[in-house]
Amino acid sequence: MAKNFLIYLWIKVLFDPEEILRKEKEKASLCGAFLNFGLGGVLVCLIAFIFLLPKFPSNLIMLPVAIMIFPLLPAFVFLYSLILFLAARLIGGKGDYTPQTYLLSLFLPPIGILRLILVMGLTYLAILCKFIFGYPCDVSVLATILDLLISLYSFYLIFLTLKEVHNFTTLRTIAAILLHVVIFLALTSFFLSFLHPNFSLLITFHTFLLSIPIKIIKIPKSKL
């Protein structure tokens, strides 16, 4: 019975990603992806509210902000998947957008929730240390290390997703991941350039970086 719950599937994919991604690829749908991302957004808001309860009602101002941001979260992740899909296609991928987005929706929500719990938990740990010992504990180093480990594992899961959906070799998968990072940074720089002219310099730099992973397209697949 528990196997029917999305949260069970989220936990399963974190511990056994290769098998779950391979099996779930056949069940892929944009509706399922939206459901995963939507449930993830609800749980993030709920967990944040629970952690912020001690500061109630001073944090009521965050409620309208959360209401405005929440509908944008699914749109952002679908856009992120589109950038990743574009990078994969530029590298020579033949997979479809739907299975890629659905597989991403299986682990991006739990990763986001894990990050939130990490931030909130370490914050309250620092407060607890101050209450017990009389001085705050510096948890920044621990937070940085844990966040780095989560980020690396996230990229590993993205790596498995691209490899499964687009039938890439290892080298092409890495190239697609690097390319999607460059595209994301270039787009970010482009929009930030409207806010400040100095950001326009980043566009030139990221355009140069963009040309590096694309060169792998010219390499015959047999060499990859």
C-alpha distance (Angstrom), angle and dihedral (degrees) to the residues before:
residue distance angle dihedral
M1 . . .
A2 3.80 . .
K3 3.80 89.6 .
N4 3.80 89.2 70.8
F5 3.79 93.2 63.9
L6 3.80 119.6 95.0
I7 3.79 92.1 -139.4
Y8 3.80 90.0 57.9
L9 3.81 88.4 52.6
W10 3.81 90.8 49.2
I11 3.80 91.3 53.8
K12 3.79 91.6 44.8
V13 3.81 93.7 52.4
L14 3.80 91.4 52.1
F15 3.81 92.2 55.9
D16 3.80 100.7 33.2
P17 3.82 105.1 22.6
E18 3.81 101.8 156.9
E19 3.80 95.9 55.2
I20 3.81 95.6 41.0
L21 3.81 94.6 46.8
R22 3.79 90.4 49.4
K23 3.82 92.8 50.1
E24 3.81 96.8 41.2
K25 3.80 93.1 49.6
E26 3.80 89.3 79.4
K27 3.82 91.4 53.3
A28 3.80 95.1 50.2
S29 3.80 120.5 141.3
L30 3.78 135.4 153.2
C31 3.80 88.6 -126.4
G32 3.79 90.0 57.8
A33 3.81 90.4 47.5
F34 3.81 91.1 51.0
L35 3.81 90.0 49.2
N36 3.81 91.4 51.9
F37 3.79 94.1 47.4
G38 3.79 91.9 43.3
L39 3.80 93.3 51.2
G40 3.79 89.1 46.1
G41 3.80 90.9 53.9
V42 3.81 92.0 49.3
L43 3.82 91.9 50.3
V44 3.82 92.0 47.5
C45 3.82 90.6 53.2
L46 3.81 91.2 45.8
I47 3.81 94.3 49.1
A48 3.81 91.8 46.0
F49 3.81 89.9 50.4
I50 3.82 91.3 50.9
F51 3.79 92.0 50.7
L52 3.80 91.5 47.1
L53 3.81 94.5 48.9
P54 3.84 93.3 97.5
K55 3.82 87.9 62.9
F56 3.82 93.8 49.0
P57 3.04 127.5 162.9
S58 3.83 94.8 17.3
N59 3.81 89.7 67.2
L60 3.81 94.5 56.4
I61 3.79 87.5 104.4
M62 3.81 87.7 70.6
L63 3.81 91.9 61.8
P64 3.83 97.6 76.0
V65 3.81 89.3 42.5
A66 3.81 90.4 54.1
I67 3.81 90.9 47.6
M68 3.81 90.5 53.8
I69 3.80 95.4 44.8
F70 3.81 98.6 43.0
P71 3.85 96.9 73.4
L72 3.81 89.1 50.4
L73 3.81 94.3 57.9
P74 3.84 97.3 75.0
A75 3.81 89.6 44.0
F76 3.80 90.4 52.4
V77 3.81 95.1 50.1
F78 3.80 92.2 46.1
L79 3.81 87.7 51.5
Y80 3.80 90.1 47.7
S81 3.79 89.7 52.9
L82 3.81 89.0 50.0
I83 3.82 90.3 55.0
L84 3.79 89.8 48.5
F85 3.82 90.0 47.8
L86 3.81 91.3 50.3
A87 3.80 90.8 51.3
A88 3.81 91.2 49.2
R89 3.81 92.0 50.0
L90 3.82 91.4 49.3
I91 3.79 88.4 54.4
G92 3.81 90.2 50.5
G93 3.80 103.6 -91.9
K94 3.80 118.6 162.1
G95 3.80 99.7 -168.3
D96 3.80 127.2 112.4
Y97 3.79 130.8 -106.7
T98 3.81 95.2 -125.2
P99 3.84 100.0 60.6
Q100 3.79 90.9 41.0
T101 3.82 92.8 52.9
Y102 3.80 92.5 44.2
L103 3.80 93.2 51.1
L104 3.81 90.1 48.2
S105 3.80 88.8 52.6
L106 3.80 90.0 59.6
F107 3.79 95.3 65.7
L108 3.83 109.7 15.9
P109 3.86 93.1 72.7
P110 3.84 95.6 50.8
I111 3.82 90.0 43.5
G112 3.81 89.4 53.2
I113 3.79 91.6 47.6
L114 3.81 90.7 48.6
R115 3.80 90.1 51.9
L116 3.80 91.7 50.2
I117 3.81 92.5 49.6
L118 3.80 88.8 48.5
V119 3.81 93.4 52.8
M120 3.79 94.9 43.5
G121 3.80 93.8 42.0
L122 3.80 94.4 51.4
T123 3.79 90.3 46.0
Y124 3.79 91.3 56.1
L125 3.81 90.2 42.5
A126 3.80 89.3 58.8
I127 3.82 90.1 48.6
L128 3.81 90.8 48.4
C129 3.80 91.5 51.0
K130 3.79 90.1 52.1
F131 3.80 90.4 49.7
I132 3.84 93.7 48.9
F133 3.79 102.3 35.4
G134 3.78 100.6 25.8
Y135 3.80 95.9 -118.4
P136 3.82 132.7 70.7
C137 3.81 120.3 -102.3
D138 3.78 118.9 -128.5
V139 3.80 104.6 -123.7
S140 3.80 95.9 164.2
V141 3.81 94.2 102.1
L142 3.81 92.3 48.7
A143 3.81 90.5 46.0
T144 3.81 91.4 50.7
I145 3.80 93.1 49.6
L146 3.80 94.3 47.3
D147 3.81 92.5 45.4
L148 3.80 90.2 49.9
L149 3.80 91.0 52.0
I150 3.81 91.0 49.7
S151 3.81 90.8 48.4
L152 3.80 92.5 50.4
Y153 3.80 91.1 49.3
S154 3.81 89.8 48.5
F155 3.80 90.3 55.4
Y156 3.79 89.2 47.7
L157 3.82 90.1 55.2
I158 3.82 90.5 47.1
F159 3.81 87.1 49.8
L160 3.82 90.9 54.2
T161 3.81 91.1 46.1
L162 3.80 94.9 52.8
K163 3.78 91.8 44.0
E164 3.81 91.5 51.2
V165 3.81 98.1 43.1
H166 3.80 100.0 39.3
N167 3.81 98.2 30.7
F168 3.79 91.3 -126.3
T169 3.77 129.8 171.4
T170 3.80 115.7 -120.0
L171 3.81 94.1 -99.4
R172 3.80 94.4 49.1
T173 3.80 90.5 48.0
I174 3.80 91.1 53.8
A175 3.81 90.2 46.9
A176 3.83 90.9 51.8
I177 3.81 91.4 50.6
L178 3.81 92.3 49.5
L179 3.79 90.9 46.4
H180 3.81 93.1 50.9
V181 3.81 90.0 51.9
V182 3.81 90.5 52.4
I183 3.82 92.3 47.0
F184 3.81 90.5 48.9
L185 3.83 91.6 50.0
A186 3.81 91.6 45.8
L187 3.81 92.3 51.7
T188 3.80 90.7 46.3
S189 3.80 90.6 50.6
F190 3.80 90.6 47.9
F191 3.80 93.4 55.5
L192 3.81 92.5 41.2
S193 3.82 89.6 53.5
F194 3.80 87.6 70.3
L195 3.80 88.4 60.0
H196 3.80 97.3 46.7
P197 3.83 129.9 7.4
N198 3.82 92.9 -137.4
F199 3.79 89.2 68.9
S200 3.80 89.0 65.1
L201 3.81 88.2 74.7
L202 3.78 88.3 65.2
I203 3.79 91.1 59.7
T204 3.81 91.5 63.1
F205 3.79 91.2 47.6
H206 3.80 94.1 48.5
T207 3.80 91.4 45.4
F208 3.79 87.4 57.6
L209 3.79 90.6 49.6
L210 3.79 89.5 48.3
S211 3.79 91.0 62.9
I212 3.80 93.6 57.4
P213 3.85 101.6 66.3
I214 3.82 91.1 37.6
K215 3.80 89.8 63.3
I216 3.79 87.5 71.0
I217 3.81 88.0 71.4
K218 3.78 88.5 70.5
I219 3.81 91.5 56.5
P220 3.82 112.5 94.6
K221 3.80 113.0 -109.9
S222 3.80 90.2 -123.2
K223 3.80 88.9 67.9
L224 3.78 92.2 52.1
